[in-house]
Amino acid sequence: MNNYFIDTSALFKRYIYEQGTEQLDDIFKQDAEIYISDITIIEVISNLKRKNEITKELKNSVYKKIKSEFFNDIAQGNIKTSGVLSAAIVEAVDLLDKSYLTPMDSIQLATALQLNADNGNTVFICSDKKLGRLAEKFGLKFLLI
């Protein structure tokens, strides 16, 4: 069974229809463990709030509905969270020494690498080709959606 680690850009497709939504929905239908980092929770809510308050793409009622769906996915175990521990921060710094990444991408990738070290067979899912190639470079399987 695969473990999937989904970064924020890809996970967002579960709640906001974009190119790649169907592919992500298919992954959620599999008998697999799906993980996000704790920091993804903050990123998802921040991005939803931006679409609600700043760009006005989401009405307040839609924002609340999507936020509720997201937290229900976590509460029901459809999505498991992987904590961003001190070891992940150290790993993120190490990754930054090897290649430029944004701070959040370095934490996401470091958390996925730790998950892979602990559980094995982890597929890193993202919507960023550069980040995906780095995930492969550091030993993760990668799926671009």
Buried (B, 14 or more C-beta within 10 A) or exposed (E): EBBBBBBBBBBBBBBBEBEBBEBBEEBBEEEBBBBBBBBBBEBBBEBBEEBBEEEEEBEEEBBEEBBEEBBEBEEEEEBBBBEBEEEBBEBBEEBBEEEEBEEBBBBBBBBBBBBBEEBEEBBBBBBBEEBBEBBEEBEBBBBBB
